[in-house]
């Protein structure tokens, strides 16, 4: 056995909490779960067990690793840039020009991705769905750091006449990713296709990208009705909502993650449920940009799979998914005037089991046979005492600062302030240098 967690409080996300549990890790998988704490001594003393490392879980909670289902990881380099602006002004007049500079800087996307991953693993995230350019650089950062990622380069095209997806950079990068990682034994990197959103693309692109996804059996990642302006522009241009557009032209025929969905109407929600679209809820980013509040409780009632995302760091400033968990719950309580709308466990499942489903992965729960994607949290702190109910603490009290250890596929990536798969000092230095050059 590679690792034994003993006497730990395991919040499985499968509707159970196991107190004083013993959980064994072998070959990157959860090998066993023992609910009898008395057995830990027997396991350690057994000559046949051969445990490489035992970790005492007293006053600690063990949960599945978190899934960030909508991110733009290299935008970590734009943290703190272009604040207090409406989304359209923020995006077209500030972010796009800054990203134009970023494209011209060697290794900027790679370094920004490393910076994002460092922040993610130190706050409990082991997987993310990214929408950005220079996919090979992001994939390199993912490969080296040991996390999981679904990667896509979003098509932005305003000229419909003569558009051919097969001639685009986005097509070439996606195909390269498929050829490089599709058969990798670790299965950590997945390629996806992406339409940026309805009003920054057109029906010809939607159809061609959808056909490519169907041909290669891969998922789709889109922005959907993030702002009322975006939503209304689609209505004006296509006489249909963004959800109706994407459904009509085959985008939703592939497994799809739709980010934001702040302004979806009742008919849109029916479409999302019908096609099995997962919605990546980004409450902090949506509030910071005053984009709106997604009707998450209504979507969940209709059977839509709700996940969580941080969005990019220029519109959020933090990759800490625990912020999103708490905000997702309390926002819906406010919106519906119902304190039971999104209970603690439901919010936590958005960041774990629901995220795994959206990424097309088996996991998000602590169960035998699953990848050992785990996060150990220290409950012995002023922020967590007393912990009458660990589920409630996890949803409403915990922050990324409480993370003591993060593992992906049984490999420890982060432990008590130490990054084990990346050179944090070099990354911080290079990131600050590049940010100054961009800004």
VOGU-3710 file (C-alpha; in Angstrom, 3 decimals, decimal comma):
1> xxxxxxxxxx> 0,000/0,000/0,000  1,304/3,446/-0,911  -0,575/5,628/1,592  -2,835/4,955/4,560  -5,003/7,734/5,972  -5,997/6,696/9,464  -8,590/8,091/11,886  -9,787/10,640/9,329  -13,275/12,100/8,840  -14,141/11,119/5,269
11> xxxxxxxxxx> -16,850/13,169/3,556  -17,455/10,913/0,583  -19,892/13,171/-1,383  -21,918/9,998/-1,860  -24,319/11,030/0,915  -22,184/9,643/3,719  -19,682/10,825/6,313  -17,357/8,208/7,780  -15,798/9,149/11,102  -12,425/7,681/12,185
21> xxxxxxxxxx> -12,024/6,048/8,799  -8,993/4,229/7,422  -8,525/4,788/3,697  -5,837/3,037/1,703  -4,253/4,222/-1,550  -2,497/1,862/-3,952  -1,349/2,417/-7,551  -3,168/5,729/-7,770  -6,530/4,289/-6,715  -8,584/4,149/-3,541
31> xxxxxxxxxx> -7,873/0,548/-2,543  -10,039/0,200/0,541  -12,210/2,085/3,011  -12,381/0,765/6,553  -14,882/2,285/8,958  -13,351/0,612/12,018  -10,671/2,896/13,457  -9,343/0,083/15,657  -8,081/-1,654/12,537  -5,504/1,009/11,740
41> xxxxxxxxxx> -3,003/-0,391/14,231  -3,527/-3,903/12,878  -2,969/-2,678/9,332  0,243/-0,863/10,265  1,560/-3,872/12,188  0,707/-6,412/9,511  3,839/-7,750/7,867  1,964/-8,287/4,609  0,608/-4,748/4,307  3,894/-2,888/3,647
51> xxxxxxxxxx> 2,535/0,643/3,976  4,913/3,219/2,513  3,408/6,154/4,390  0,792/6,551/7,117  -0,969/9,899/7,563  -2,789/10,647/10,795  -6,171/12,196/10,043  -7,068/13,209/13,575  -8,948/16,550/13,472  -8,814/16,456/9,693
61> xxxxxxxxxx> -11,346/15,913/6,930  -10,723/14,010/3,705  -12,803/14,917/0,654  -12,659/14,243/-3,091  -10,560/16,718/-5,059  -12,435/19,723/-6,419  -13,331/20,343/-10,080  -13,151/23,864/-11,532  -15,388/23,522/-14,578  -14,832/26,931/-16,141
71> xxxxxxxxxx> -11,459/28,646/-16,111  -9,072/30,609/-18,297  -5,920/29,587/-16,462  -3,284/31,758/-18,230  -5,344/34,815/-17,250  -3,762/34,464/-13,826  -1,217/36,859/-15,321  -4,000/39,473/-15,608  -5,042/39,276/-11,964  -6,010/42,736/-10,757
81> xxxxxxxxxx> -6,265/44,204/-14,264  -9,317/46,117/-15,595  -11,575/46,179/-12,536  -15,022/47,654/-11,912  -16,162/47,579/-15,546  -19,167/46,107/-17,341  -18,334/42,844/-19,122  -18,456/44,147/-22,706  -16,203/47,137/-21,894  -13,978/44,931/-19,747
91> xxxxxxxxxx> -13,632/42,275/-22,471  -13,381/44,171/-25,757  -11,584/47,325/-24,616  -9,277/45,877/-21,984  -8,895/42,088/-21,852  -8,658/41,320/-25,575  -5,902/43,961/-26,092  -3,991/42,641/-23,059  -4,281/39,088/-24,365  -2,922/40,302/-27,692
101> xxxxxxxxxx> 0,248/41,295/-25,854  0,284/38,024/-23,925  0,311/36,055/-27,188  3,547/37,739/-28,185  5,483/36,810/-25,038  7,393/33,541/-25,065  6,136/30,965/-22,530  3,536/33,387/-21,130  0,637/30,945/-21,482  2,717/28,136/-19,979
111> xxxxxxxxxx> 3,819/30,268/-17,015  0,323/31,650/-16,417  -1,042/28,113/-16,445  1,557/26,990/-13,918  0,653/29,931/-11,682  -3,035/29,023/-11,877  -2,367/25,355/-11,163  -0,244/26,259/-8,138  -3,114/28,281/-6,728  -5,610/25,547/-7,537
121> xxxxxxxxxx> -3,767/22,647/-5,945  -2,962/24,685/-2,836  -6,699/25,303/-2,396  -7,928/21,788/-3,182  -8,635/21,765/-6,931  -7,323/18,757/-8,855  -9,097/19,236/-12,199  -10,146/22,166/-14,345  -11,884/22,857/-17,666  -9,984/25,536/-19,526
131> xxxxxxxxxx> -10,955/27,699/-22,483  -7,926/29,475/-23,942  -5,408/29,615/-26,773  -1,964/27,948/-27,054  -3,322/24,632/-25,817  0,020/22,843/-26,076  1,526/25,188/-23,467  -1,380/24,650/-21,080  -1,165/20,899/-21,638  2,551/20,962/-20,859
141> xxxxxxxxxx> 1,845/22,686/-17,542  -0,881/20,150/-16,746  1,345/17,224/-17,683  4,228/18,411/-15,505  2,180/19,335/-12,434  0,076/16,167/-12,287  -3,446/17,611/-12,331  -6,352/16,813/-14,653  -7,744/19,155/-17,296  -10,227/19,382/-20,158
151> xxxxxxxxxx> -8,744/21,874/-22,617  -10,367/23,847/-25,428  -9,539/26,825/-27,627  -12,708/28,884/-28,167  -13,565/29,948/-31,693  -14,290/33,662/-32,102  -15,405/34,487/-35,646  -17,491/37,413/-36,849  -17,166/36,662/-40,594  -19,449/33,827/-41,631
161> xxxxxxxxxx> -18,831/33,886/-45,394  -16,130/31,410/-46,302  -15,526/30,268/-42,730  -13,879/26,850/-42,517  -13,154/25,452/-39,074  -10,653/22,960/-40,522  -8,449/25,883/-41,584  -8,428/27,526/-38,161  -5,820/27,628/-35,423  -8,442/26,294/-33,013
171> xxxxxxxxxx> -8,909/23,195/-35,165  -5,163/22,589/-35,438  -4,578/22,954/-31,692  -7,487/20,661/-30,796  -6,329/18,003/-33,249  -2,779/18,204/-31,896  -4,077/17,726/-28,372  -6,117/14,711/-29,446  -3,163/13,106/-31,193  -0,788/13,757/-28,289
181> xxxxxxxxxx> -2,904/12,836/-25,270  -5,946/10,804/-26,356  -4,202/7,494/-25,690  -2,077/8,575/-22,707  -2,337/5,948/-19,977  -2,860/8,470/-17,184  -5,977/9,915/-18,883  -5,495/13,272/-17,198  -5,704/15,510/-20,287  -8,776/15,680/-22,507
191> xxxxxxxxxx> -9,376/17,773/-25,618  -12,654/19,630/-26,087  -14,029/21,972/-28,741  -15,444/25,393/-27,982  -17,620/28,181/-29,362  -16,831/31,338/-27,412  -20,501/32,361/-27,281  -23,439/32,918/-29,626  -22,825/36,546/-30,516  -19,074/36,133/-31,107
201> xxxxxxxxxx> -19,581/33,252/-33,534  -22,151/32,259/-36,186  -24,199/29,279/-37,417  -21,557/28,078/-39,900  -19,000/27,819/-37,104  -21,494/26,177/-34,745  -22,315/23,444/-37,244  -18,728/22,720/-38,270  -17,437/22,641/-34,697  -20,340/20,431/-33,654
211> xxxxxxxxxx> -19,586/18,028/-36,506  -15,928/17,875/-35,446  -16,942/17,065/-31,854  -19,277/14,330/-33,016  -16,646/12,837/-35,312  -14,018/12,645/-32,581  -16,373/11,840/-29,693  -15,288/14,791/-27,570  -17,098/17,342/-25,434  -17,961/20,980/-26,005
221> xxxxxxxxxx> -17,369/24,064/-23,825  -19,271/27,334/-24,399  -20,226/30,609/-22,759  -24,004/30,864/-22,522  -26,219/33,874/-21,703  -23,610/35,357/-19,385  -25,003/38,896/-19,655  -28,337/40,333/-20,690  -26,518/42,088/-23,553  -25,157/38,800/-24,880
231> xxxxxxxxxx> -28,554/37,141/-24,511  -30,412/39,942/-26,279  -27,875/40,248/-29,108  -28,520/36,615/-30,003  -32,255/37,294/-29,988  -31,785/40,297/-32,279  -29,344/38,582/-34,624  -30,794/35,067/-34,806  -34,318/35,493/-33,434  -33,421/32,838/-30,882
241> xxxxxxxxxx> -31,778/32,624/-27,481  -28,182/31,359/-27,293  -29,440/28,012/-25,958  -31,901/27,706/-28,840  -29,153/28,558/-31,334  -26,739/25,970/-30,018  -29,421/23,282/-29,798  -30,583/23,953/-33,371  -27,113/23,715/-34,894  -25,926/20,595/-33,084
251> xxxxxxxxxx> -23,632/22,099/-30,463  -25,531/20,356/-27,666  -25,449/17,011/-29,476  -22,069/16,452/-27,834  -21,676/16,488/-24,036  -21,496/20,198/-23,288  -20,499/22,435/-20,413  -22,173/25,834/-20,639  -20,603/28,530/-18,490  -22,624/31,169/-16,623
261> xxxxxxxxxx> -26,252/30,834/-17,848  -27,213/33,931/-15,856  -30,042/34,937/-18,191  -31,493/31,624/-19,349  -35,289/31,574/-19,493  -37,614/28,719/-18,604  -37,573/27,340/-22,161  -33,762/27,483/-22,163  -33,651/25,453/-18,957  -35,844/22,822/-20,599
271> xxxxxxxxxx> -33,376/22,674/-23,501  -30,389/22,294/-21,172  -32,131/19,476/-19,316  -33,219/17,748/-22,538  -29,695/17,692/-23,988  -27,927/16,857/-20,712  -25,924/20,086/-20,733  -23,884/20,761/-17,598  -23,916/24,362/-16,400  -20,737/25,789/-14,877
281> xxxxxxxxxx> -21,944/28,328/-12,318  -19,439/31,166/-11,687  -21,057/33,162/-8,883  -18,082/35,305/-7,824  -17,120/36,348/-11,357  -20,741/37,026/-12,272  -21,171/39,246/-9,239  -17,898/41,113/-9,781  -18,854/41,939/-13,367  -22,507/42,548/-12,408
291> xxxxxxxxxx> -23,465/40,015/-15,071  -26,360/38,546/-13,117  -27,269/35,634/-10,873  -27,873/32,287/-12,553  -31,162/30,574/-11,580  -29,261/27,557/-10,317  -31,992/26,258/-8,010  -34,511/26,277/-10,866  -32,074/24,520/-13,207  -31,263/21,896/-10,607
301> xxxxxxxxxx> -34,960/21,175/-10,060  -35,254/20,490/-13,796  -32,394/17,987/-13,626  -29,568/20,128/-15,028  -26,140/19,090/-13,761  -24,732/22,149/-11,952  -20,984/22,532/-11,528  -18,794/25,397/-10,353  -16,121/27,542/-11,970  -13,926/30,476/-11,080
311> xxxxxxxxxx> -13,691/32,025/-14,560  -10,500/34,003/-15,278  -8,521/35,889/-12,672  -9,205/39,292/-14,212  -12,887/38,772/-13,391  -12,571/36,941/-10,092  -9,073/37,300/-8,626  -9,154/33,919/-6,843  -9,098/30,270/-7,887  -10,348/29,214/-4,446
321> xxxxxxxxxx> -13,358/27,005/-5,220  -14,459/27,034/-1,591  -15,471/30,666/-2,171  -17,668/29,516/-5,035  -19,193/26,707/-2,965  -20,328/29,067/-0,236  -21,477/31,748/-2,657  -23,412/29,258/-4,791  -25,416/28,185/-1,774  -26,158/31,534/-0,166
331> xxxxxxxxxx> -26,943/33,310/-3,459  -29,732/30,874/-4,230  -31,111/31,284/-0,714  -31,304/35,015/-1,422  -32,658/34,648/-4,956  -35,407/32,174/-4,041  -36,047/33,482/-0,508  -35,760/29,825/0,502  -32,986/28,870/2,967  -33,277/25,231/1,858
341> xxxxxxxxxx> -32,742/25,980/-1,853  -29,137/24,755/-2,113  -28,109/22,951/1,092  -24,489/22,457/2,098  -24,024/18,974/0,641  -25,584/19,968/-2,672  -23,165/22,895/-3,013  -20,199/20,626/-2,229  -21,351/18,072/-4,784  -21,354/20,787/-7,451
351> xxxxxxxxxx> -17,587/21,091/-6,971  -16,922/17,353/-6,807  -19,153/14,613/-8,226  -21,046/16,992/-10,548  -17,762/18,359/-11,857  -16,439/14,893/-12,569  -19,614/14,125/-14,515  -19,255/17,303/-16,585  -15,662/16,408/-17,444  -16,657/12,881/-18,434
361> xxxxxxxxxx> -14,668/11,303/-15,628  -15,407/8,607/-13,079  -14,809/10,190/-9,712  -15,737/13,062/-7,492  -16,537/10,664/-4,649  -14,500/8,659/-2,165  -15,220/5,118/-3,287  -13,087/2,017/-3,764  -11,779/1,878/-7,324  -11,913/5,603/-7,968
371> xxxxxxxxxx> -8,764/7,572/-8,681  -7,209/8,754/-5,423  -7,991/12,407/-6,104  -8,197/13,635/-2,533  -7,902/16,735/-0,394  -7,005/16,703/3,294  -8,238/19,688/5,310  -7,075/20,760/8,745  -10,050/21,323/11,054  -7,884/22,141/14,055
381> xxxxxxxxxx> -8,033/25,915/13,608  -10,031/28,897/14,880  -11,909/28,919/11,553  -13,248/25,396/12,078  -13,724/24,825/15,804  -16,230/23,580/16,771  -17,087/21,276/13,903  -20,410/19,789/14,868  -21,139/18,875/11,255  -18,147/18,555/8,867
391> xxxxxxxxxx> -20,369/18,999/5,792  -21,539/22,372/7,071  -17,965/23,423/7,871  -16,824/22,455/4,384  -19,547/24,479/2,701  -19,597/27,579/4,885  -16,382/27,820/6,945  -13,548/26,277/4,971  -11,344/28,276/2,624  -8,423/27,158/0,515
401> xxxxxxxxxx> -6,127/28,136/3,390  -7,363/25,075/5,292  -5,986/22,639/2,703  -3,164/20,561/4,170  -2,647/18,138/1,280  -3,807/17,622/-2,297  -3,430/14,364/-4,222  -4,252/13,476/-7,811  -4,200/9,822/-8,843  -2,526/9,034/-5,537
411> xxxxxxxxxx> 0,372/11,420/-6,093  0,857/14,174/-3,523  1,014/17,490/-5,381  0,863/19,870/-2,428  1,507/19,440/1,293  1,512/22,040/4,046  2,739/24,926/1,899  5,110/22,836/-0,212  4,573/22,362/-3,946  5,967/18,976/-4,917
421> xxxxxxxxxx> 5,558/19,062/-8,708  6,534/22,628/-9,586  9,138/25,273/-8,791  6,950/27,846/-7,059  9,647/30,495/-6,583  10,535/30,441/-10,281  6,867/30,592/-11,284  6,159/33,568/-9,030  9,197/35,434/-10,350  8,429/34,744/-14,017
431> xxxxxxxxx> 4,735/35,561/-13,585  5,439/38,972/-12,060  7,941/39,721/-14,827  5,505/38,800/-17,607  2,609/40,661/-15,977  4,655/43,871/-15,921  5,444/43,440/-19,589  1,756/42,944/-20,458  0,292/45,655/-18,277
//
